[in-house]
Amino acid sequence: MGIFDKLSNLFAPKGDTYGYWVVVKCNQCGEIIKTRIDLRNDLSLRYDEQGKSTYYCRKVLVGDQHCFQKVELQLTFDVKRKLVDRQISGGEFVDEQE
Ligand SMILES: [Zn+2]
């Protein structure tokens, strides 16, 4: 048993510095879909009206329970890669309790 406990600790999300996890619920079927945003690779740099730079990420999710509803996410992060704005269509955000 011991070795598997150690392995699962190694891959625990809390060690995932560059991963931002989003949990959404499909409006159509209620399926919970989890996705990982890679803060190094999935973000693109943008400039707002004030010339301030932000990171932007758009992602389209589809559940795998025979439902073809698309859930579209639009996330905005500041330069420190902290979430500052989020939009969703086709579903809703589910905030997990820590
Ligand atoms: Zn669905």
Residues whose N, C-alpha, C, O or C-beta is under 5 A from the ligand:
A	BS01	ZN	C26 Q28 C29 G30 E31 G63 C67 Q69
